């Protein structure tokens, strides 16, 4: 797959975005506050954040 711009990334389905971030994205850092984990990824030329509910082990 060619490198996407952020705009092109936002035009993908949620499932396509998820798959792309977790297969091609580079983990940068994370932090936890209460029951929420914030994770930063770099994908191509932009950064993305993922938010997890630690108690339910789900991506929100």
C-alpha positions in Angstrom: 0.0 0.0 0.0 1.3 3.5 -0.9 1.9 6.0 1.8 -1.4 7.8 2.7 -2.0 11.4 3.8 -3.9 12.0 7.0 -6.9 13.0 4.9 -6.8 9.7 2.9 -6.4 7.8 6.2 -9.6 9.4 7.6 -11.5 8.3 4.5 -10.8 4.6 5.3 -13.3 2.6 7.3 -12.7 2.3 11.0 -11.7 -1.3 10.6 -9.2 -0.4 7.8 -7.7 2.4 10.0 -7.4 0.0 13.0 -5.7 -2.7 10.8 -3.3 -0.1 9.3 -2.3 1.4 12.6 -1.6 -1.9 14.3 0.3 -3.5 11.4 2.2 -0.5 9.9 2.2 2.1 12.8 5.2 2.7 14.9 4.6 2.7 18.7 5.9 6.0 20.2 4.8 6.1 23.9 1.9 5.6 26.3 0.6 6.8 29.6 -2.1 5.6 32.0 -4.5 7.8 33.9 -7.0 6.1 36.2 -8.5 3.3 34.1 -7.6 4.8 30.7 -4.5 4.2 28.7 -3.4 6.7 26.0 -1.1 5.3 23.3 0.7 7.4 20.6 1.6 5.9 17.2 3.3 7.3 14.2 2.0 6.2 10.8 3.7 7.6 7.7 4.0 11.3 8.2 1.4 11.8 11.0 0.7 10.8 14.6 -2.4 9.1 15.9 -3.6 8.4 19.4 -5.5 5.4 20.7 -7.4 5.3 23.9 -8.0 2.1 25.8 -10.3 1.3 28.7 -8.0 -0.8 30.9 -10.8 -2.4 33.0 -12.7 -3.7 29.9 -9.6 -4.2 27.7 -11.3 -2.4 24.8 -10.3 0.3 22.4 -12.5 3.4 22.8 
